Amino acid sequence: MKRLYGLALTTLLTLPATAQEAPDSAAVAKARHDYEREAVVSCRLNQQGDTLLTSDPSIRIVMYPDYTWRYIKDPAVVQEDELFSRNWDNVSVDPYHTSLESLPYSWSIWVVDSLGSYHCPNHVDVYSPYGVRHGRRHQGVDLPLKTGDPVYAAFDGKVRISKYTGGYGNLVVLRHANGLETFYGHLSRSNVNVGDWVHAGQVIGQGGSTGRSSGPHLHFETRWQGYSFDPQRLIDFKTGNLRHRLFLLRKRYFNDNSKFAQTDDDEEAIALSDAEDYKKAEQERKKAEAAQQQWHKIKKGDTLSGLAKKYHTTVSAICKLNKGLTPKSTLQLGKNIRVR
């Protein structure tokens, strides 16, 4: 965490003369340098007394009681993204209804960047992992805690759900600016309301055992486009550390049996493997597609209707397979056209 030298400098320069006598010139020079480098144009505090303006209207500085600070994106600016309005409701666990086939083979997600932050929702060992449990899907991990223990937001985000939801009991769902959603279930109570913007590390509720639960614990999920994947791919709950700032999410992770293994931690190896697997899959797809194609060399007397009948297709289908060909086109002798 950074020290707010700019504010310290401002304070120093406005102290009474008796307090300014013989200041540490090196400290003042460093403070002035840091102040000018960060281009803080206003130190006007908001009502909470913890946010500073910068030269970029979309960026804020959050100042903490110990005078440490960090940059954040202005939530008002972040929430202008259609991500926080598209497929948005405060009822459905999955408001996307996206087909798995429509998703890419793999893609990269910035989990946190220089303007983002992270906090472990509950720093303990996982006692019930992701996958199939007792013949039922378990789409997250269970983390032991006591009723009333604080539950923290893992990342900055907006509250999409905050209500009692079936087996989840009291559930809070946060949507984050990178498209991920995190779920916090079985809470004894929620501290946030739908539409609230929360920061990583903010207490969003208390642990409990509401819903379908055998005892107090936090059920934590990570989802993308409504599909869950093992949260341990992102977070090492035993140490509380985030595994990756840049995360390569693979479609196969959405399989119930795709659990995190320590060998999965090598993102570079995964990326190379993905690239090779994708290349092979594309080659196989193109090969299969080519094998199914049928071509015909135009001979005297050929007509589109005749070819359609011969190859058990339609004139319209043949035209779609051949650019520029219409039902009224004149067929050119000797030209190959695709008929299937």
Legacy VTK file of the C-alpha trace (Angstrom):
# vtk DataFile Version 3.0
C-alpha trace
ASCII
DATASET POLYDATA
POINTS 340 float
0.000 0.000 0.000
1.311 3.464 -0.867
1.846 6.402 1.496
-0.084 9.572 0.711
2.895 11.959 0.566
0.865 14.517 -1.383
-1.566 14.967 1.486
1.297 15.007 3.978
2.966 17.792 1.996
-0.235 19.827 1.829
-0.669 19.480 5.582
2.959 20.423 6.248
2.799 23.555 4.129
-0.328 24.811 5.909
0.942 24.337 9.477
1.685 27.394 11.670
5.134 28.891 11.190
6.377 27.494 14.505
5.587 23.990 13.304
7.405 24.532 10.014
10.744 25.546 11.405
13.670 23.439 10.194
11.668 20.853 8.233
13.437 17.755 6.865
14.329 19.048 3.398
14.804 15.546 1.959
11.396 14.433 3.185
9.761 17.574 1.813
11.484 17.124 -1.556
10.338 13.511 -1.767
6.811 14.455 -0.754
6.705 17.263 -3.337
8.019 14.900 -6.044
5.426 12.236 -5.263
2.699 14.848 -5.035
3.497 16.318 -8.437
4.061 12.914 -10.039
0.647 11.649 -9.027
-0.972 14.896 -10.307
-3.495 15.120 -7.529
-5.482 18.209 -8.400
-7.798 18.189 -5.408
-7.617 16.883 -1.872
-11.262 17.624 -1.197
-12.608 14.685 0.840
-16.041 13.219 0.260
-18.574 12.798 3.057
-16.847 9.630 4.261
-13.528 11.449 4.298
-11.730 8.692 2.391
-11.772 9.568 -1.321
-9.537 12.017 -3.183
-9.920 13.384 -6.701
-7.157 13.120 -9.305
-6.409 14.796 -12.620
-8.362 12.001 -14.329
-12.071 12.377 -13.487
-12.587 8.608 -13.850
-9.919 7.767 -11.262
-10.120 8.241 -7.497
-7.738 7.704 -4.604
-9.021 5.853 -1.551
-7.246 6.926 1.631
-7.202 4.675 4.692
-6.935 5.672 8.384
-3.228 4.749 8.475
-2.614 7.197 5.579
-2.005 4.423 3.058
-3.881 4.653 -0.208
-4.613 3.104 -3.590
-6.103 4.114 -6.932
-9.589 2.928 -7.913
-11.846 3.500 -10.884
-14.745 5.805 -10.070
-17.678 3.381 -9.525
-20.038 5.818 -11.260
-17.898 5.594 -14.398
-17.433 1.817 -14.191
-21.175 1.236 -13.874
-21.859 3.075 -17.129
-20.610 -0.054 -18.923
-23.512 -2.047 -20.396
-22.156 -5.036 -18.480
-24.129 -3.714 -15.502
-27.396 -3.418 -17.405
-27.329 -6.273 -19.923
-28.631 -9.621 -18.582
-29.191 -7.964 -15.220
-31.869 -8.832 -12.685
-32.083 -9.325 -8.945
-33.872 -12.688 -9.008
-32.314 -15.197 -11.420
-29.208 -17.079 -10.390
-28.432 -17.341 -14.112
-29.833 -14.354 -16.044
-27.698 -15.115 -19.130
-29.134 -18.369 -20.494
-26.114 -18.614 -22.799
-25.542 -21.836 -24.727
-22.246 -23.517 -23.945
-21.606 -24.004 -27.667
-21.650 -20.243 -28.257
-18.771 -19.607 -25.838
-15.168 -19.491 -27.114
-12.776 -22.371 -26.539
-10.785 -20.290 -24.047
-10.228 -16.627 -23.195
-8.234 -14.467 -20.796
-9.712 -12.439 -17.941
-7.976 -9.755 -15.916
-8.958 -10.728 -12.380
-7.311 -7.635 -10.892
-5.262 -4.864 -12.480
-3.514 -1.743 -11.211
-6.911 -0.207 -10.419
-8.500 -3.334 -8.990
-8.147 -5.121 -5.696
-8.748 -8.489 -4.037
-9.579 -9.841 -0.591
-10.090 -13.476 0.348
-13.798 -13.971 1.216
-12.844 -16.364 4.036
-9.251 -17.404 4.694
-9.585 -21.097 5.663
-9.144 -24.583 4.226
-11.848 -25.757 1.836
-13.768 -28.609 3.456
-16.180 -29.369 0.627
-14.780 -28.833 -2.900
-16.329 -28.078 -6.260
-17.847 -30.946 -8.255
-20.396 -33.709 -7.798
-21.275 -34.402 -4.164
-23.698 -37.113 -3.021
-24.973 -37.367 -6.584
-25.734 -33.627 -6.811
-23.911 -30.757 -8.448
-21.884 -28.659 -6.006
-21.078 -25.539 -8.001
-18.779 -23.859 -5.497
-16.660 -24.524 -2.430
-17.706 -24.622 1.221
-15.590 -22.645 3.674
-16.084 -23.198 7.433
-16.954 -20.233 9.630
-19.109 -19.423 12.625
-22.497 -17.781 12.538
-21.909 -14.051 12.622
-18.356 -14.192 11.235
-17.686 -11.486 8.609
-17.852 -12.416 4.925
-15.784 -10.197 2.614
-16.281 -9.188 -1.009
-13.545 -10.845 -3.054
-13.377 -8.047 -5.661
-14.882 -4.638 -6.382
-18.352 -5.039 -7.847
-22.067 -4.295 -7.900
-24.690 -6.207 -5.917
-27.015 -8.028 -8.314
-28.799 -10.276 -5.789
-29.275 -9.844 -2.042
-32.113 -12.028 -0.826
-33.184 -15.473 0.353
-32.767 -17.814 -2.654
-33.782 -21.473 -2.296
-30.991 -23.804 -1.209
-28.539 -20.902 -1.040
-30.442 -19.375 1.875
-29.508 -15.724 2.223
-27.481 -15.079 -0.920
-25.406 -12.153 -2.168
-24.272 -12.125 -5.802
-21.724 -9.561 -6.995
-21.022 -8.769 -10.636
-17.527 -7.510 -11.365
-16.209 -5.256 -14.122
-14.406 -8.166 -15.841
-17.703 -10.058 -16.257
-17.159 -12.543 -13.449
-19.805 -13.034 -10.772
-19.148 -14.242 -7.229
-21.774 -15.912 -5.010
-21.886 -15.847 -1.187
-24.465 -18.274 0.224
-25.988 -19.455 3.564
-25.460 -16.038 5.177
-27.181 -15.318 8.483
-27.694 -11.796 7.172
-26.712 -9.535 4.301
-25.187 -6.106 4.848
-25.795 -4.857 1.295
-28.684 -4.029 -1.019
-29.231 -4.617 -4.725
-27.470 -1.919 -6.727
-24.850 -1.155 -4.063
-21.267 -0.794 -5.240
-18.840 -2.595 -2.907
-15.065 -2.725 -2.692
-12.852 -5.761 -2.232
-12.537 -6.483 1.487
-15.841 -4.840 2.385
-17.975 -6.896 4.779
-21.061 -7.810 2.755
-22.668 -10.171 5.248
-22.297 -12.531 8.191
-21.755 -16.278 8.084
-24.667 -18.554 8.838
-26.502 -21.767 7.979
-29.593 -20.614 6.079
-31.024 -22.595 3.171
-29.947 -26.182 2.489
-27.078 -26.359 4.956
-25.856 -28.865 7.539
-24.122 -26.224 9.650
-22.552 -22.740 9.554
-20.323 -22.222 6.517
-19.853 -19.976 3.490
-20.778 -21.390 0.102
-18.677 -19.473 -2.424
-19.015 -19.655 -6.216
-17.299 -18.100 -9.214
-19.288 -17.883 -12.458
-18.916 -16.619 -16.010
-21.946 -16.128 -18.271
-23.928 -18.176 -15.751
-21.538 -21.142 -15.798
-19.710 -22.074 -12.596
-16.099 -23.200 -12.341
-13.929 -24.259 -9.414
-13.116 -21.129 -7.322
-9.833 -22.750 -6.318
-8.621 -22.022 -9.830
-8.620 -18.348 -8.805
-8.009 -18.414 -5.059
-5.743 -20.398 -2.755
-8.058 -20.367 0.270
-5.448 -21.972 2.515
-3.062 -19.025 2.122
-5.730 -16.476 1.185
-3.740 -15.508 -1.910
-5.023 -14.856 -5.409
-3.445 -17.360 -7.796
-3.500 -15.197 -10.936
-3.926 -11.571 -11.905
-4.534 -12.663 -15.493
-6.616 -15.841 -15.638
-6.996 -18.146 -18.637
-10.536 -19.508 -18.459
-11.178 -22.649 -20.510
-14.623 -23.837 -21.515
-13.893 -27.307 -20.181
-13.629 -25.840 -16.664
-17.441 -25.625 -16.650
-17.608 -29.420 -16.461
-18.697 -30.635 -12.998
-15.689 -32.956 -12.855
-13.147 -30.285 -13.810
-11.571 -29.638 -10.421
-8.487 -27.559 -9.770
-5.213 -29.447 -9.452
-1.882 -27.955 -8.462
-0.492 -28.811 -11.913
-3.076 -26.436 -13.424
-1.223 -23.529 -11.857
1.159 -23.116 -14.807
-0.811 -20.644 -16.924
1.847 -20.473 -19.631
1.758 -24.230 -20.088
-2.041 -24.118 -20.157
-1.993 -21.368 -22.776
0.399 -23.325 -24.989
-1.640 -26.482 -24.506
-4.819 -24.601 -25.352
-3.301 -23.178 -28.510
-2.172 -26.611 -29.659
-5.486 -28.256 -28.760
-7.400 -25.519 -30.546
-5.215 -25.846 -33.635
-5.824 -29.601 -33.772
-9.555 -29.180 -33.193
-9.784 -26.608 -36.003
-7.858 -28.894 -38.348
-10.173 -31.787 -37.564
-13.243 -29.593 -38.012
-12.070 -28.314 -41.395
-11.123 -31.815 -42.482
-14.554 -33.167 -41.532
-16.272 -30.240 -43.237
-14.278 -30.752 -46.437
-15.111 -34.469 -46.442
-18.819 -33.658 -46.445
-18.620 -31.223 -49.366
-19.779 -32.241 -52.821
-18.876 -30.457 -56.053
-20.234 -30.687 -59.582
-18.602 -29.674 -62.873
-21.151 -27.976 -65.089
-21.947 -29.861 -68.292
-24.176 -29.014 -71.241
-27.848 -29.280 -70.258
-27.292 -28.812 -66.519
-29.800 -26.650 -64.641
-29.978 -25.670 -60.998
-33.286 -27.451 -60.563
-31.836 -30.583 -62.156
-28.762 -30.473 -59.917
-30.926 -29.915 -56.841
-32.945 -33.024 -57.681
-29.810 -35.079 -58.451
-28.055 -34.220 -55.182
-31.188 -34.274 -52.992
-31.018 -30.610 -52.061
-32.673 -27.335 -53.123
-31.849 -24.548 -55.551
-31.771 -22.087 -52.654
-29.263 -24.227 -50.736
-26.960 -24.508 -53.753
-27.057 -20.729 -54.262
-26.096 -20.135 -50.615
-23.041 -22.371 -51.042
-21.791 -20.429 -54.068
-21.115 -16.703 -53.826
-22.844 -14.692 -56.517
-25.015 -17.559 -57.695
-28.772 -16.890 -57.918
-31.716 -18.979 -59.204
-31.622 -16.865 -62.389
-27.866 -17.200 -62.991
-26.576 -18.732 -66.229
-24.442 -21.782 -65.488
-20.976 -21.656 -67.076
-19.767 -24.806 -68.809
-16.763 -26.371 -67.116
-17.163 -24.431 -63.856
-17.175 -26.318 -60.552
-19.936 -25.415 -58.138
-20.585 -26.751 -54.683
-23.838 -28.654 -54.366
-23.593 -30.005 -50.771
LINES 1 341
340 0 1 2 3 4 5 6 7 8 9 10 11 12 13 14 15 16 17 18 19 20 21 22 23 24 25 26 27 28 29 30 31 32 33 34 35 36 37 38 39 40 41 42 43 44 45 46 47 48 49 50 51 52 53 54 55 56 57 58 59 60 61 62 63 64 65 66 67 68 69 70 71 72 73 74 75 76 77 78 79 80 81 82 83 84 85 86 87 88 89 90 91 92 93 94 95 96 97 98 99 100 101 102 103 104 105 106 107 108 109 110 111 112 113 114 115 116 117 118 119 120 121 122 123 124 125 126 127 128 129 130 131 132 133 134 135 136 137 138 139 140 141 142 143 144 145 146 147 148 149 150 151 152 153 154 155 156 157 158 159 160 161 162 163 164 165 166 167 168 169 170 171 172 173 174 175 176 177 178 179 180 181 182 183 184 185 186 187 188 189 190 191 192 193 194 195 196 197 198 199 200 201 202 203 204 205 206 207 208 209 210 211 212 213 214 215 216 217 218 219 220 221 222 223 224 225 226 227 228 229 230 231 232 233 234 235 236 237 238 239 240 241 242 243 244 245 246 247 248 249 250 251 252 253 254 255 256 257 258 259 260 261 262 263 264 265 266 267 268 269 270 271 272 273 274 275 276 277 278 279 280 281 282 283 284 285 286 287 288 289 290 291 292 293 294 295 296 297 298 299 300 301 302 303 304 305 306 307 308 309 310 311 312 313 314 315 316 317 318 319 320 321 322 323 324 325 326 327 328 329 330 331 332 333 334 335 336 337 338 339
